[in-house]
Amino acid sequence: MVAKGNRVISRPFFAIDVYNGGDQFVFVYLDNGDDPAVYEGVYYDAYGRPNWIMLVTENLSVYINSLIARVKEGRNPF
């Protein structure tokens, strides 16, 4: 898939959330097991960093549990 700025994700993935006007998204690779790592993709980077995909957490289950904890604290999960 070709994204804005000719950025490419060549592996199958599922977007969990899209935010910041569609310039950023959180996703998992679908070929990465039952509890895959969660990544953030940034289409536009004002600093021009070449690495536009960054690790958020090692496991989807950890990511989900952190969102649930935020809701329990009365905070926005995102």
Summary of the structure (lengths in Angstrom):
residues: 78
radius of gyration: 13.4
end to end distance: 25.1
largest distance: 39.4
contacts: 169
relative contact order: 0.17
helix: 21%
strand: 32%
